[in-house]
Amino acid sequence: VVSNGPHQQLNPVLSATGWNVDSKDAIETLLANGGNSFLENSGVSTLTMALFADDQENNGRMEWQLSLFSLQNNQALTVRLDATSGEVLESTAP
């Protein structure tokens, strides 16, 4: 045990059954929203993805966040998706 004490959850945890978009669908959406072009221009890249269920944006949505990072040109592409509807919430392209 590292520590023992009271814990306060700052962001509400959303229902674990509230997401309909699986990881494969999320990656396909990333590729369709700039990911394919990013990979063509950037070469070898690292993909990271996370499913956030704690309403970090205070919008009541469970969200996927996917990012591609190019080590060759130091560029990045990040896409945030609504994990229930698949709606693209934000996309940042180089």
MOPAC internal coordinates of N, CA, C and O (Angstrom, degrees):
PM7 1SCF
backbone

  N    0.0000 0     0.00 0     0.00 0    0    0    0
  C    1.4509 1     0.00 0     0.00 0    1    0    0
  C    1.5217 1   108.31 1     0.00 0    2    1    0
  O    1.2310 1   120.76 1   -55.02 1    3    2    1
  N    1.3229 1   116.15 1   124.98 1    3    2    1
  C    1.4562 1   121.31 1   178.89 1    5    3    2
  C    1.5097 1   110.28 1   -80.63 1    6    5    3
  O    1.2310 1   120.78 1   135.58 1    7    6    5
  N    1.3246 1   116.12 1   -44.42 1    7    6    5
  C    1.4628 1   120.10 1   176.99 1    9    7    6
  C    1.5133 1   109.07 1  -153.03 1   10    9    7
  O    1.2310 1   121.32 1   -19.45 1   11   10    9
  N    1.3024 1   115.08 1   160.55 1   11   10    9
  C    1.4480 1   121.65 1  -179.52 1   13   11   10
  C    1.5162 1   107.84 1  -137.83 1   14   13   11
  O    1.2310 1   120.25 1   -53.80 1   15   14   13
  N    1.3293 1   117.13 1   126.20 1   15   14   13
  C    1.4505 1   120.15 1   179.80 1   17   15   14
  C    1.5076 1   110.80 1   173.25 1   18   17   15
  O    1.2310 1   120.62 1    -1.42 1   19   18   17
  N    1.3135 1   116.42 1   178.58 1   19   18   17
  C    1.4672 1   120.27 1  -179.25 1   21   19   18
  C    1.5252 1   111.06 1   -67.94 1   22   21   19
  O    1.2310 1   121.02 1   -30.07 1   23   22   21
  N    1.3319 1   115.65 1   149.93 1   23   22   21
  C    1.4621 1   122.13 1   179.85 1   25   23   22
  C    1.5146 1   108.94 1  -124.76 1   26   25   23
  O    1.2310 1   120.70 1   -44.12 1   27   26   25
  N    1.3312 1   116.27 1   135.88 1   27   26   25
  C    1.4607 1   120.86 1   176.27 1   29   27   26
  C    1.5208 1   108.71 1  -116.74 1   30   29   27
  O    1.2310 1   120.17 1   -60.11 1   31   30   29
  N    1.3421 1   117.28 1   119.89 1   31   30   29
  C    1.4644 1   122.62 1   177.41 1   33   31   30
  C    1.5198 1   107.70 1   -79.70 1   34   33   31
  O    1.2310 1   120.09 1   -65.58 1   35   34   33
  N    1.3532 1   117.44 1   114.42 1   35   34   33
  C    1.4543 1   121.29 1  -176.04 1   37   35   34
  C    1.5213 1   112.91 1   -75.91 1   38   37   35
  O    1.2310 1   120.08 1   138.66 1   39   38   37
  N    1.3250 1   117.46 1   -41.34 1   39   38   37
  C    1.4581 1   121.37 1   179.71 1   41   39   38
  C    1.5193 1   109.00 1  -107.95 1   42   41   39
  O    1.2310 1   120.04 1   -42.00 1   43   42   41
  N    1.3325 1   117.53 1   138.00 1   43   42   41
  C    1.4668 1   118.45 1   179.88 1   45   43   42
  C    1.5243 1   111.07 1   -65.03 1   46   45   43
  O    1.2310 1   120.70 1   -40.30 1   47   46   45
  N    1.3179 1   116.28 1   139.70 1   47   46   45
  C    1.4617 1   121.00 1   176.95 1   49   47   46
  C    1.5243 1   108.06 1   -84.91 1   50   49   47
  O    1.2310 1   120.99 1   -51.60 1   51   50   49
  N    1.3379 1   115.71 1   128.40 1   51   50   49
  C    1.4532 1   120.98 1  -179.02 1   53   51   50
  C    1.5199 1   109.98 1   -86.12 1   54   53   51
  O    1.2310 1   120.55 1   -15.69 1   55   54   53
  N    1.3102 1   116.55 1   164.31 1   55   54   53
  C    1.4601 1   121.72 1  -177.78 1   57   55   54
  C    1.5206 1   111.53 1   -62.23 1   58   57   55
  O    1.2310 1   120.78 1   -49.37 1   59   58   57
  N    1.3167 1   116.12 1   130.63 1   59   58   57
  C    1.4635 1   121.27 1   179.59 1   61   59   58
  C    1.5195 1   112.20 1   -65.86 1   62   61   59
  O    1.2310 1   119.91 1   164.03 1   63   62   61
  N    1.3127 1   117.78 1   -15.97 1   63   62   61
  C    1.4660 1   120.56 1   178.83 1   65   63   62
  C    1.5225 1   111.03 1   -95.81 1   66   65   63
  O    1.2310 1   119.79 1  -173.52 1   67   66   65
  N    1.3181 1   118.01 1     6.48 1   67   66   65
  C    1.4563 1   122.04 1  -174.72 1   69   67   66
  C    1.5098 1   115.40 1   -83.78 1   70   69   67
  O    1.2310 1   119.29 1  -177.37 1   71   70   69
  N    1.3266 1   118.96 1     2.63 1   71   70   69
  C    1.4602 1   118.91 1  -178.72 1   73   71   70
  C    1.5186 1   110.76 1  -111.83 1   74   73   71
  O    1.2310 1   121.40 1   -40.04 1   75   74   73
  N    1.3345 1   114.93 1   139.96 1   75   74   73
  C    1.4655 1   122.39 1  -178.97 1   77   75   74
  C    1.5176 1   112.42 1  -114.62 1   78   77   75
  O    1.2310 1   120.11 1   161.45 1   79   78   77
  N    1.3227 1   117.40 1   -18.55 1   79   78   77
  C    1.4551 1   122.43 1  -177.28 1   81   79   78
  C    1.5265 1   107.73 1   -91.45 1   82   81   79
  O    1.2310 1   120.30 1   -64.50 1   83   82   81
  N    1.3371 1   117.03 1   115.50 1   83   82   81
  C    1.4645 1   119.03 1  -179.77 1   85   83   82
  C    1.5284 1   109.75 1   -86.16 1   86   85   83
  O    1.2310 1   120.26 1    -3.79 1   87   86   85
  N    1.3177 1   117.10 1   176.21 1   87   86   85
  C    1.4606 1   121.73 1  -174.54 1   89   87   86
  C    1.5314 1   112.33 1   -61.56 1   90   89   87
  O    1.2310 1   120.21 1   142.14 1   91   90   89
  N    1.3245 1   117.20 1   -37.86 1   91   90   89
  C    1.4736 1   120.58 1   179.12 1   93   91   90
  C    1.5281 1   110.23 1   -62.84 1   94   93   91
  O    1.2310 1   120.32 1   134.88 1   95   94   93
  N    1.3280 1   116.99 1   -45.12 1   95   94   93
  C    1.4644 1   121.20 1   178.63 1   97   95   94
  C    1.5263 1   110.87 1   -64.04 1   98   97   95
  O    1.2310 1   120.57 1   140.70 1   99   98   97
  N    1.3286 1   116.52 1   -39.30 1   99   98   97
  C    1.4638 1   120.48 1   179.72 1  101   99   98
  C    1.5328 1   110.38 1   -63.04 1  102  101   99
  O    1.2310 1   120.02 1   137.67 1  103  102  101
  N    1.3238 1   117.58 1   -42.33 1  103  102  101
  C    1.4685 1   121.05 1   178.55 1  105  103  102
  C    1.5206 1   110.69 1   -65.50 1  106  105  103
  O    1.2310 1   119.98 1   138.91 1  107  106  105
  N    1.3309 1   117.65 1   -41.09 1  107  106  105
  C    1.4640 1   120.64 1   177.81 1  109  107  106
  C    1.5297 1   110.87 1   -61.59 1  110  109  107
  O    1.2310 1   120.18 1   141.97 1  111  110  109
  N    1.3301 1   117.27 1   -38.03 1  111  110  109
  C    1.4655 1   120.93 1   177.61 1  113  111  110
  C    1.5182 1   110.72 1   -67.10 1  114  113  111
  O    1.2310 1   120.21 1   138.33 1  115  114  113
  N    1.3317 1   117.21 1   -41.67 1  115  114  113
  C    1.4646 1   121.05 1   176.27 1  117  115  114
  C    1.5326 1   110.18 1   -57.96 1  118  117  115
  O    1.2310 1   120.32 1   132.23 1  119  118  117
  N    1.3210 1   116.99 1   -47.77 1  119  118  117
  C    1.4597 1   120.91 1  -178.64 1  121  119  118
  C    1.5215 1   111.56 1   -62.89 1  122  121  119
  O    1.2310 1   120.19 1   140.94 1  123  122  121
  N    1.3357 1   117.24 1   -39.06 1  123  122  121
  C    1.4598 1   121.64 1  -179.46 1  125  123  122
  C    1.5261 1   112.70 1   -73.41 1  126  125  123
  O    1.2310 1   120.10 1   161.99 1  127  126  125
  N    1.3324 1   117.41 1   -18.01 1  127  126  125
  C    1.4626 1   121.82 1  -177.34 1  129  127  126
  C    1.5285 1   111.23 1  -112.09 1  130  129  127
  O    1.2310 1   121.03 1  -132.80 1  131  130  129
  N    1.2995 1   115.64 1    47.20 1  131  130  129
  C    1.4576 1   121.26 1   174.49 1  133  131  130
  C    1.5112 1   114.90 1   108.80 1  134  133  131
  O    1.2310 1   119.80 1   165.48 1  135  134  133
  N    1.3276 1   117.98 1   -14.52 1  135  134  133
  C    1.4540 1   120.76 1  -177.35 1  137  135  134
  C    1.5181 1   113.84 1   -65.93 1  138  137  135
  O    1.2310 1   120.07 1   136.85 1  139  138  137
  N    1.3331 1   117.47 1   -43.15 1  139  138  137
  C    1.4731 1   119.91 1   179.22 1  141  139  138
  C    1.5203 1   110.74 1   -61.74 1  142  141  139
  O    1.2310 1   120.45 1   134.53 1  143  142  141
  N    1.3205 1   116.74 1   -45.47 1  143  142  141
  C    1.4631 1   121.29 1   178.85 1  145  143  142
  C    1.5306 1   110.49 1   -63.85 1  146  145  143
  O    1.2310 1   120.41 1   138.66 1  147  146  145
  N    1.3256 1   116.82 1   -41.34 1  147  146  145
  C    1.4590 1   121.48 1   178.59 1  149  147  146
  C    1.5248 1   110.58 1   -58.69 1  150  149  147
  O    1.2310 1   120.56 1   133.06 1  151  150  149
  N    1.3320 1   116.53 1   -46.94 1  151  150  149
  C    1.4639 1   120.55 1  -179.01 1  153  151  150
  C    1.5237 1   111.99 1   -65.92 1  154  153  151
  O    1.2310 1   120.12 1   142.34 1  155  154  153
  N    1.3385 1   117.38 1   -37.66 1  155  154  153
  C    1.4673 1   120.83 1   177.55 1  157  155  154
  C    1.5215 1   111.01 1   -61.74 1  158  157  155
  O    1.2310 1   120.62 1   140.47 1  159  158  157
  N    1.3372 1   116.42 1   -39.53 1  159  158  157
  C    1.4653 1   121.27 1  -176.22 1  161  159  158
  C    1.5225 1   113.49 1   -87.24 1  162  161  159
  O    1.2310 1   120.06 1   156.60 1  163  162  161
  N    1.3280 1   117.49 1   -23.40 1  163  162  161
  C    1.4657 1   120.69 1  -170.74 1  165  163  162
  C    1.5129 1   114.34 1  -108.89 1  166  165  163
  O    1.2310 1   119.75 1   168.11 1  167  166  165
  N    1.3175 1   118.09 1   -11.89 1  167  166  165
  C    1.4632 1   120.02 1  -179.81 1  169  167  166
  C    1.5176 1   112.19 1    70.39 1  170  169  167
  O    1.2310 1   121.16 1    36.91 1  171  170  169
  N    1.3194 1   115.38 1  -143.09 1  171  170  169
  C    1.4675 1   121.09 1  -176.69 1  173  171  170
  C    1.5212 1   109.62 1   -59.31 1  174  173  171
  O    1.2310 1   120.54 1   -52.54 1  175  174  173
  N    1.3345 1   116.57 1   127.46 1  175  174  173
  C    1.4596 1   122.25 1  -177.52 1  177  175  174
  C    1.5195 1   110.09 1  -138.45 1  178  177  175
  O    1.2310 1   121.32 1   -19.55 1  179  178  177
  N    1.3098 1   115.08 1   160.45 1  179  178  177
  C    1.4591 1   122.35 1   176.65 1  181  179  178
  C    1.5218 1   108.61 1  -104.08 1  182  181  179
  O    1.2310 1   120.37 1   -46.36 1  183  182  181
  N    1.3347 1   116.90 1   133.64 1  183  182  181
  C    1.4621 1   123.12 1   176.69 1  185  183  182
  C    1.5212 1   108.74 1  -104.63 1  186  185  183
  O    1.2310 1   120.75 1   -50.50 1  187  186  185
  N    1.3268 1   116.16 1   129.50 1  187  186  185
  C    1.4642 1   121.05 1   169.81 1  189  187  186
  C    1.5187 1   107.36 1  -123.75 1  190  189  187
  O    1.2310 1   120.93 1   -33.00 1  191  190  189
  N    1.3265 1   115.83 1   147.00 1  191  190  189
  C    1.4646 1   119.49 1   176.73 1  193  191  190
  C    1.5195 1   109.31 1  -149.91 1  194  193  191
  O    1.2310 1   121.50 1   -32.46 1  195  194  193
  N    1.3342 1   114.74 1   147.54 1  195  194  193
  C    1.4574 1   120.28 1   179.30 1  197  195  194
  C    1.5184 1   108.83 1  -145.74 1  198  197  195
  O    1.2310 1   120.92 1   -36.56 1  199  198  197
  N    1.3176 1   115.84 1   143.44 1  199  198  197
  C    1.4574 1   122.72 1   174.23 1  201  199  198
  C    1.5206 1   106.92 1  -103.70 1  202  201  199
  O    1.2310 1   120.33 1   -65.56 1  203  202  201
  N    1.3196 1   116.97 1   114.44 1  203  202  201
  C    1.4615 1   122.00 1  -179.11 1  205  203  202
  C    1.5179 1   110.02 1   -97.41 1  206  205  203
  O    1.2310 1   120.89 1   -57.63 1  207  206  205
  N    1.3250 1   115.91 1   122.37 1  207  206  205
  C    1.4560 1   121.61 1  -178.35 1  209  207  206
  C    1.5219 1   111.65 1  -113.74 1  210  209  207
  O    1.2310 1   120.27 1  -167.10 1  211  210  209
  N    1.3336 1   117.10 1    12.90 1  211  210  209
  C    1.4644 1   118.68 1  -175.58 1  213  211  210
  C    1.5206 1   113.82 1  -112.81 1  214  213  211
  O    1.2310 1   120.02 1  -160.62 1  215  214  213
  N    1.3184 1   117.56 1    19.38 1  215  214  213
  C    1.4632 1   123.14 1   173.43 1  217  215  214
  C    1.5253 1   111.68 1    54.34 1  218  217  215
  O    1.2310 1   120.21 1  -129.42 1  219  218  217
  N    1.3163 1   117.20 1    50.58 1  219  218  217
  C    1.4618 1   122.43 1  -178.66 1  221  219  218
  C    1.5177 1   113.17 1   -61.06 1  222  221  219
  O    1.2310 1   119.91 1   150.20 1  223  222  221
  N    1.3114 1   117.78 1   -29.80 1  223  222  221
  C    1.4671 1   121.59 1  -178.56 1  225  223  222
  C    1.5338 1   112.22 1   -91.32 1  226  225  223
  O    1.2310 1   120.17 1  -178.43 1  227  226  225
  N    1.3304 1   117.27 1     1.57 1  227  226  225
  C    1.4768 1   122.46 1  -179.03 1  229  227  226
  C    1.5272 1   111.95 1    54.73 1  230  229  227
  O    1.2310 1   120.85 1  -137.46 1  231  230  229
  N    1.3363 1   115.98 1    42.54 1  231  230  229
  C    1.4601 1   119.81 1   179.94 1  233  231  230
  C    1.5316 1   112.11 1  -121.18 1  234  233  231
  O    1.2310 1   120.40 1  -173.28 1  235  234  233
  N    1.3353 1   116.84 1     6.72 1  235  234  233
  C    1.4576 1   120.76 1   178.16 1  237  235  234
  C    1.5157 1   113.89 1    74.43 1  238  237  235
  O    1.2310 1   119.94 1  -167.07 1  239  238  237
  N    1.3263 1   117.72 1    12.93 1  239  238  237
  C    1.4625 1   121.78 1  -176.96 1  241  239  238
  C    1.5209 1   111.56 1  -110.78 1  242  241  239
  O    1.2310 1   121.47 1   -37.74 1  243  242  241
  N    1.3191 1   114.78 1   142.26 1  243  242  241
  C    1.4524 1   121.44 1   166.87 1  245  243  242
  C    1.5313 1   104.89 1   -86.30 1  246  245  243
  O    1.2310 1   119.85 1   -46.85 1  247  246  245
  N    1.3359 1   117.89 1   133.15 1  247  246  245
  C    1.4580 1   119.97 1  -171.02 1  249  247  246
  C    1.5200 1   112.90 1  -130.73 1  250  249  247
  O    1.2310 1   121.92 1   -34.00 1  251  250  249
  N    1.3342 1   113.94 1   146.00 1  251  250  249
  C    1.4562 1   122.19 1   166.83 1  253  251  250
  C    1.5238 1   106.98 1   -94.95 1  254  253  251
  O    1.2310 1   120.61 1   -41.02 1  255  254  253
  N    1.3215 1   116.43 1   138.98 1  255  254  253
  C    1.4579 1   120.85 1   168.74 1  257  255  254
  C    1.5186 1   107.57 1  -124.11 1  258  257  255
  O    1.2310 1   120.71 1   -57.49 1  259  258  257
  N    1.3227 1   116.26 1   122.51 1  259  258  257
  C    1.4682 1   122.48 1  -178.55 1  261  259  258
  C    1.5180 1   108.56 1  -122.85 1  262  261  259
  O    1.2310 1   120.62 1   -41.66 1  263  262  261
  N    1.3222 1   116.42 1   138.34 1  263  262  261
  C    1.4607 1   121.13 1   179.39 1  265  263  262
  C    1.5132 1   110.25 1  -137.65 1  266  265  263
  O    1.2310 1   121.60 1   -38.17 1  267  266  265
  N    1.3237 1   114.53 1   141.83 1  267  266  265
  C    1.4577 1   122.86 1   170.52 1  269  267  266
  C    1.5228 1   107.32 1  -112.74 1  270  269  267
  O    1.2310 1   120.38 1   -48.38 1  271  270  269
  N    1.3275 1   116.88 1   131.62 1  271  270  269
  C    1.4578 1   122.61 1   179.04 1  273  271  270
  C    1.5250 1   108.12 1  -122.31 1  274  273  271
  O    1.2310 1   120.66 1   -52.47 1  275  274  273
  N    1.3235 1   116.35 1   127.53 1  275  274  273
  C    1.4591 1   121.00 1   177.09 1  277  275  274
  C    1.5156 1   109.60 1   -98.78 1  278  277  275
  O    1.2310 1   120.64 1   -55.31 1  279  278  277
  N    1.3172 1   116.38 1   124.69 1  279  278  277
  C    1.4532 1   120.88 1   176.74 1  281  279  278
  C    1.5244 1   111.11 1   -81.09 1  282  281  279
  O    1.2310 1   120.55 1   161.58 1  283  282  281
  N    1.3336 1   116.55 1   -18.42 1  283  282  281
  C    1.4626 1   120.61 1  -177.38 1  285  283  282
  C    1.5293 1   112.56 1   -78.48 1  286  285  283
  O    1.2310 1   120.07 1   143.42 1  287  286  285
  N    1.3357 1   117.46 1   -36.58 1  287  286  285
  C    1.4662 1   119.32 1  -177.33 1  289  287  286
  C    1.5351 1   113.57 1  -126.99 1  290  289  287
  O    1.2310 1   120.18 1  -170.80 1  291  290  289
  N    1.3259 1   117.26 1     9.20 1  291  290  289
  C    1.4764 1   122.68 1   177.27 1  293  291  290
  C    1.5304 1   113.12 1    56.96 1  294  293  291
  O    1.2310 1   120.42 1  -146.10 1  295  294  293
  N    1.3194 1   116.81 1    33.90 1  295  294  293
  C    1.4620 1   122.31 1   176.35 1  297  295  294
  C    1.5291 1   109.33 1  -101.72 1  298  297  295
  O    1.2310 1   120.78 1   -20.05 1  299  298  297
  N    1.3256 1   116.11 1   159.95 1  299  298  297
  C    1.4608 1   120.88 1   177.63 1  301  299  298
  C    1.5207 1   109.97 1  -143.46 1  302  301  299
  O    1.2310 1   121.13 1   -28.39 1  303  302  301
  N    1.3092 1   115.44 1   151.61 1  303  302  301
  C    1.4680 1   123.49 1   173.65 1  305  303  302
  C    1.5200 1   106.28 1  -131.10 1  306  305  303
  O    1.2310 1   120.42 1   -52.42 1  307  306  305
  N    1.3230 1   116.81 1   127.58 1  307  306  305
  C    1.4584 1   121.65 1   177.80 1  309  307  306
  C    1.5161 1   109.17 1  -126.31 1  310  309  307
  O    1.2310 1   120.61 1   -44.89 1  311  310  309
  N    1.3302 1   116.45 1   135.11 1  311  310  309
  C    1.4611 1   122.81 1   177.72 1  313  311  310
  C    1.5164 1   108.07 1  -128.17 1  314  313  311
  O    1.2310 1   120.64 1   -48.31 1  315  314  313
  N    1.3437 1   116.38 1   131.69 1  315  314  313
  C    1.4686 1   122.32 1   173.15 1  317  315  314
  C    1.5176 1   108.45 1  -108.23 1  318  317  315
  O    1.2310 1   120.59 1   -47.69 1  319  318  317
  N    1.3352 1   116.47 1   132.31 1  319  318  317
  C    1.4653 1   122.45 1  -178.24 1  321  319  318
  C    1.5158 1   110.83 1  -123.82 1  322  321  319
  O    1.2310 1   120.68 1   -34.91 1  323  322  321
  N    1.3204 1   116.30 1   145.09 1  323  322  321
  C    1.4538 1   120.90 1   167.73 1  325  323  322
  C    1.5223 1   106.51 1   -71.53 1  326  325  323
  O    1.2310 1   120.41 1   -59.43 1  327  326  325
  N    1.3194 1   116.82 1   120.57 1  327  326  325
  C    1.4699 1   121.04 1  -174.75 1  329  327  326
  C    1.5216 1   113.05 1   -75.69 1  330  329  327
  O    1.2310 1   119.95 1   172.66 1  331  330  329
  N    1.3231 1   117.71 1    -7.34 1  331  330  329
  C    1.4579 1   121.53 1   177.17 1  333  331  330
  C    1.5220 1   111.01 1   -95.70 1  334  333  331
  O    1.2310 1   120.64 1   131.21 1  335  334  333
  N    1.3428 1   116.38 1   -48.79 1  335  334  333
  C    1.4639 1   120.29 1  -175.31 1  337  335  334
  C    1.5288 1   113.91 1   -97.50 1  338  337  335
  O    1.2310 1   120.17 1   158.07 1  339  338  337
  N    1.3334 1   117.27 1   -21.93 1  339  338  337
  C    1.4566 1   120.97 1  -174.94 1  341  339  338
  C    1.5078 1   113.71 1    86.41 1  342  341  339
  O    1.2310 1   119.91 1  -179.53 1  343  342  341
  N    1.3260 1   117.77 1     0.47 1  343  342  341
  C    1.4672 1   122.14 1   179.69 1  345  343  342
  C    1.5260 1   110.01 1   -60.80 1  346  345  343
  O    1.2310 1   120.81 1   -44.95 1  347  346  345
  N    1.3457 1   116.06 1   135.05 1  347  346  345
  C    1.4620 1   121.00 1   174.34 1  349  347  346
  C    1.5254 1   107.20 1   -77.09 1  350  349  347
  O    1.2310 1   120.60 1   -61.34 1  351  350  349
  N    1.3315 1   116.47 1   118.66 1  351  350  349
  C    1.4624 1   121.86 1  -177.86 1  353  351  350
  C    1.5295 1   112.01 1   -90.89 1  354  353  351
  O    1.2310 1   121.34 1   146.71 1  355  354  353
  N    1.3240 1   115.04 1   -33.29 1  355  354  353
  C    1.4656 1   119.83 1  -179.40 1  357  355  354
  C    1.5163 1   108.38 1  -160.13 1  358  357  355
  O    1.2310 1   121.50 1   -34.31 1  359  358  357
  N    1.3243 1   114.74 1   145.69 1  359  358  357
  C    1.4614 1   120.64 1   175.76 1  361  359  358
  C    1.5168 1   107.90 1  -142.87 1  362  361  359
  O    1.2310 1   120.72 1   -52.39 1  363  362  361
  N    1.3192 1   116.23 1   127.61 1  363  362  361
  C    1.4615 1   120.20 1   178.20 1  365  363  362
  C    1.5143 1   107.73 1  -117.12 1  366  365  363
  O    1.2310 1   120.50 1   -59.96 1  367  366  365
  N    1.2908 1   116.64 1   120.04 1  367  366  365
  C    1.4575 1   121.74 1   180.00 1  369  367  366
  C    1.5200 1   108.61 1  -113.81 1  370  369  367
  O    1.2310 1   120.52 1   -27.25 1  371  370  369
  N    1.3212 1   116.61 1   152.75 1  371  370  369
  C    1.4787 1   119.56 1   179.69 1  373  371  370
  C    1.5140 1   111.60 1   -65.13 1  374  373  371
  O    1.2310 1   120.10 1   180.00 1  375  374  373

